[in-house]
Amino acid sequence: MAVLLETSVGEMVVDLFVDECPMTCKNFLKLCKIKYYHNCLFHTIQKDFLVQTGDPTNTGTGGDSMYKFLYGDQARFFDDEIRPKLKHNKVGTVAMASAGENLNASQVRDNKKNEQ
């Protein structure tokens, strides 16, 4: 499954690994469906490294998971779904951006550099 994101600088296709990361994919799809990401800026841009978006406050410190909308503030974040076979080392690889273990909400990052 894939999602097409339309940005002010072009389109971006995000491939989803729904079998490997079901909570993460469900969260991303539901937030897309309710237009949560509309008007979110790329608040972090590190040349030749990554870009980050998904914070409606556009500060890099905000964002909620769809689980908060369903279950309240105690469900603002959801658990990590780290899978060793999924590598985040190529241009265009999208992953959740979080402030720590099990602190996933709405922010995502996109690699802009291939790593060895």
C-alpha positions, 0 to 999 in steps of 0.5 A: 500500500502507498500514499501520495503526499502533495507538497508545495514542491512536488509529490512524494509517494510513501510506501507503507509496511502494513504487515510489519508496522500495523499501528504506525500505518493505521495512525498515518492513514487515519491522520491523512484521512482527517487531513491532519497533515494539511498545511503542516510545514517541513519544520526541520530541514537538514541539507543532504540528510533529512526533512521532518513534518507532521506537526500542525503547530509547525514548531517541531514540538507538537503533534498527536497520534490518531489514538489520542482522538479515539482514547484521550490524552493518555493515548497521545503517543503509541509504542515503537514498531522497530523491525530490524529488517526494515532499514532507514538508510536510503533516500526517500525512506520515511519513518516516524520521528519521535522524541524517545522510546514509545513517543510516536505521534504524528511527525514523520521524517524522510531521508535525503541521503543514502547511508553506507 
